């Protein structure tokens, strides 16, 4: 099963997952129009600068991981993305299954942050043009790492709860949240539509990550 946010890290954030939360209830989300192109571009530029500062700055790996988790919580609509990724199965999942799923989604993200920090040492982040997409403003960036080809990444920014948030990442033309939704759905479909099959797969994935 593909790891959505591990591929996001590949894009530009050596990040994105946040937090081992206990039973989670998705809060009501206030939606508004997409932010202006200027606002979206400024948001991604500022977020990228903070990201690079954390990764390339001083401090222990543990401190950097904590700082990255905090940053991701502030700039990414993690719960909204998690709900999107589960797709039509969100409606059929029980309250307990939804809670387990969101907890696992957050925890997996958190471990991706922790394990990718060293790999992104020396990362640079350049912000380019902005275009309007069906889901929000799409801010183009180029992410460069040592000994790696530059990655062309678009960050989809929408207004969530009155603030700009990242709701998707498009790497080389591929929407990561759409790709991951297809991956998750295939796991459930292959097991007779049982959401528990996905939860078990996510638990196994998390166990492998925790084992190193």
Backbone torsions as a table, in degrees:
resi	resn	phi	psi	omega
1	UNK	NA	128.9	-177.0
2	UNK	-67.5	154.3	179.9
3	UNK	-107.9	103.8	-175.5
4	UNK	-49.4	-54.9	-174.0
5	UNK	-80.5	-16.3	173.7
6	UNK	-66.4	-36.8	177.8
7	UNK	-73.7	-27.4	175.9
8	UNK	-64.1	-41.6	178.9
9	UNK	-58.2	-40.3	-179.6
10	UNK	-57.7	-33.5	-179.0
11	UNK	-67.7	-58.5	-176.8
12	UNK	-163.9	-26.0	178.5
13	UNK	-97.2	118.4	173.5
14	UNK	-77.4	46.1	-172.5
15	UNK	-150.4	-169.1	169.9
16	UNK	97.6	90.4	161.4
17	UNK	-175.4	153.6	-177.8
18	UNK	-153.6	115.3	156.2
19	UNK	81.6	121.5	175.6
20	UNK	-79.5	98.9	179.8
21	UNK	-102.4	148.4	173.8
22	UNK	-80.5	-175.4	-173.9
23	UNK	-34.9	124.1	-175.1
24	UNK	-113.6	135.7	171.3
25	UNK	-109.2	130.2	-179.9
26	UNK	-68.6	121.3	-179.4
27	UNK	-72.0	159.6	175.0
28	UNK	-64.5	135.2	-176.5
29	UNK	-110.0	128.0	178.9
30	UNK	-93.0	118.2	-178.7
31	UNK	-99.4	150.7	175.4
32	UNK	-142.1	-178.5	178.1
33	UNK	-64.3	158.6	178.0
34	UNK	-60.1	147.4	177.9
35	UNK	-65.7	163.2	177.5
36	UNK	-65.3	161.2	179.6
37	UNK	-59.4	-40.1	-179.9
38	UNK	-65.5	-42.0	-179.7
39	UNK	-66.6	-42.1	179.9
40	UNK	-64.7	-42.7	179.2
41	UNK	-63.6	-44.0	179.1
42	UNK	-64.4	-37.6	178.7
43	UNK	-62.9	-46.4	-179.9
44	UNK	-69.3	-37.9	178.0
45	UNK	-62.0	-45.2	179.4
46	UNK	-66.7	-42.7	180.0
47	UNK	-64.5	-42.4	179.0
48	UNK	-63.1	-39.7	179.2
49	UNK	-63.6	-40.5	178.4
50	UNK	-65.6	-41.3	179.2
51	UNK	-60.0	-51.2	-179.0
52	UNK	-62.3	-38.7	179.6
53	UNK	-61.7	-41.2	179.9
54	UNK	-67.7	-49.1	-175.0
55	UNK	-65.7	-44.0	-175.6
56	UNK	-90.7	-4.3	-177.6
57	UNK	-85.2	-177.7	179.8
58	UNK	-76.8	171.3	177.3
59	UNK	116.8	161.3	-179.5
60	UNK	-76.6	163.9	177.3
61	UNK	-61.4	-37.4	179.7
62	UNK	-64.2	-42.2	179.8
63	UNK	-67.8	-40.3	178.5
64	UNK	-63.9	-40.8	178.9
65	UNK	-61.4	-42.5	179.2
66	UNK	-64.7	-41.7	179.6
67	UNK	-65.6	-38.6	179.3
68	UNK	-67.9	-40.0	177.8
69	UNK	-60.9	-41.7	178.9
70	UNK	-64.2	-42.5	178.9
71	UNK	-61.7	-46.3	-178.7
72	UNK	-61.7	-41.3	178.1
73	UNK	-58.7	-32.1	-176.6
74	UNK	-83.3	-28.7	-170.9
75	UNK	-113.1	-12.4	-176.8
76	UNK	-115.5	136.5	176.2
77	UNK	-82.9	71.4	-171.9
78	UNK	-60.8	-46.9	-178.9
79	UNK	-63.9	-40.6	179.5
80	UNK	-63.4	-42.1	179.1
81	UNK	-65.6	-43.4	-180.0
82	UNK	-59.6	-41.4	178.6
83	UNK	-65.4	-41.3	178.5
84	UNK	-61.7	-44.0	-177.0
85	UNK	-62.4	-36.5	178.1
86	UNK	-71.2	-21.2	172.2
87	UNK	61.1	-138.1	-175.4
88	UNK	-64.6	-18.8	-178.5
89	UNK	-76.5	-11.9	174.6
90	UNK	-61.4	-37.4	-177.4
91	UNK	-70.4	-29.7	-177.0
92	UNK	-94.4	-14.4	179.6
93	UNK	-69.5	144.6	176.9
94	UNK	-75.2	162.9	176.4
95	UNK	-54.5	-39.4	178.9
96	UNK	-65.2	-42.0	179.4
97	UNK	-66.1	-38.6	177.6
98	UNK	-62.1	-43.9	179.8
99	UNK	-62.3	-45.9	178.8
100	UNK	-61.8	-44.2	-178.3
101	UNK	-60.6	-48.6	-178.1
102	UNK	-65.3	-37.3	177.3
103	UNK	-62.3	-45.4	179.4
104	UNK	-65.8	-38.8	178.9
105	UNK	-60.6	-46.7	178.8
106	UNK	-65.1	-43.8	-177.5
107	UNK	-64.7	-41.2	179.1
108	UNK	-61.6	-41.3	177.2
109	UNK	-59.9	-43.8	-177.5
110	UNK	-60.6	-42.4	179.8
111	UNK	-70.0	-31.8	175.7
112	UNK	-61.6	-40.4	177.9
113	UNK	-60.5	-50.2	-175.1
114	UNK	-60.5	-40.6	-173.7
115	UNK	-84.4	-11.5	-174.7
116	UNK	-104.6	-4.9	-172.4
117	UNK	-58.4	-49.4	-177.3
118	UNK	-62.0	-36.2	-177.4
119	UNK	-65.5	-21.0	-176.3
120	UNK	-104.3	12.3	176.6
121	UNK	-60.9	131.1	180.0
122	UNK	88.7	6.2	-178.9
123	UNK	-63.7	143.7	173.2
124	UNK	-124.1	156.6	-168.8
125	UNK	-142.0	113.2	-178.1
126	UNK	-116.4	127.6	-177.7
127	UNK	-96.0	135.1	-179.3
128	UNK	-116.0	-140.5	-173.6
129	UNK	-76.9	168.7	179.1
130	UNK	-123.6	138.1	176.1
131	UNK	-133.3	153.6	179.9
132	UNK	-87.5	132.6	178.2
133	UNK	-122.1	174.9	-178.5
134	UNK	-64.4	-23.4	-177.0
135	UNK	-104.9	-6.0	-178.0
136	UNK	151.2	-168.4	177.9
137	UNK	-79.1	134.1	-177.4
138	UNK	-107.7	111.6	-176.9
139	UNK	-99.5	118.2	-178.7
140	UNK	-82.6	138.4	177.4
141	UNK	-140.4	162.0	171.8
142	UNK	-122.8	123.0	-178.9
143	UNK	-110.3	126.7	-176.3
144	UNK	-123.0	134.2	174.2
145	UNK	-123.0	159.4	179.4
146	UNK	-60.7	133.8	176.7
147	UNK	62.4	22.1	178.2
148	UNK	-129.3	148.5	175.4
149	UNK	-69.3	146.3	178.7
150	UNK	-59.0	142.3	178.3
151	UNK	-106.4	128.2	178.4
152	UNK	-92.7	114.6	-172.2
153	UNK	-125.9	135.6	173.4
154	UNK	-112.8	132.0	179.0
155	UNK	-104.1	122.6	-179.9
156	UNK	-90.4	119.4	-174.5
157	UNK	-113.3	128.2	177.3
158	UNK	-129.9	161.8	175.9
159	UNK	-90.0	118.5	-179.5
160	UNK	-126.7	123.6	-178.7
161	UNK	61.4	28.8	177.8
162	UNK	84.2	2.2	-178.6
163	UNK	-129.7	150.9	176.6
164	UNK	-68.3	136.3	179.0
165	UNK	-140.3	150.4	173.1
166	UNK	-80.1	124.9	-179.0
167	UNK	-114.2	-9.0	176.3
168	UNK	-165.0	160.5	175.7
169	UNK	-130.5	128.0	-179.3
170	UNK	-112.3	113.2	-178.1
171	UNK	-108.5	119.7	-179.0
172	UNK	50.0	41.4	175.7
173	UNK	86.7	-1.2	-177.5
174	UNK	-109.7	124.4	176.4
175	UNK	-74.4	121.1	-177.0
176	UNK	-71.9	-35.1	-179.2
177	UNK	-72.0	-33.2	176.9
178	UNK	-69.0	-41.3	178.1
179	UNK	-62.0	-44.0	-178.4
180	UNK	-69.6	-33.8	176.9
181	UNK	-62.3	-39.6	177.6
182	UNK	-65.0	-39.6	179.1
183	UNK	-64.0	-46.1	-178.6
184	UNK	-65.3	-42.2	-179.6
185	UNK	-62.6	-37.4	-179.1
186	UNK	-65.8	-35.6	177.4
187	UNK	-63.1	-45.2	-179.4
188	UNK	-68.2	-44.3	-179.6
189	UNK	-60.8	-38.8	-178.9
190	UNK	-68.4	-12.1	-179.1
191	UNK	-121.0	39.4	172.7
192	UNK	67.0	27.3	178.4
193	UNK	77.5	18.4	-178.0
194	UNK	-89.1	115.6	178.6
195	UNK	-62.3	-28.8	-179.9
196	UNK	-60.3	-28.3	179.1
197	UNK	-64.2	-40.4	177.4
198	UNK	-67.0	-43.3	179.9
199	UNK	-60.1	-41.5	178.8
200	UNK	-64.0	-41.7	179.5
201	UNK	-64.6	-39.8	179.1
202	UNK	-67.1	-38.5	177.3
203	UNK	-63.0	-42.0	179.1
204	UNK	-64.6	-41.7	178.1
205	UNK	-61.6	-44.6	-179.8
206	UNK	-64.2	-38.8	178.9
207	UNK	-63.2	-40.4	178.5
208	UNK	-64.9	-39.6	179.7
209	UNK	-66.9	-40.5	-179.6
210	UNK	-67.3	-29.6	179.8
211	UNK	-78.1	-11.2	178.6
212	UNK	87.3	NA	NA
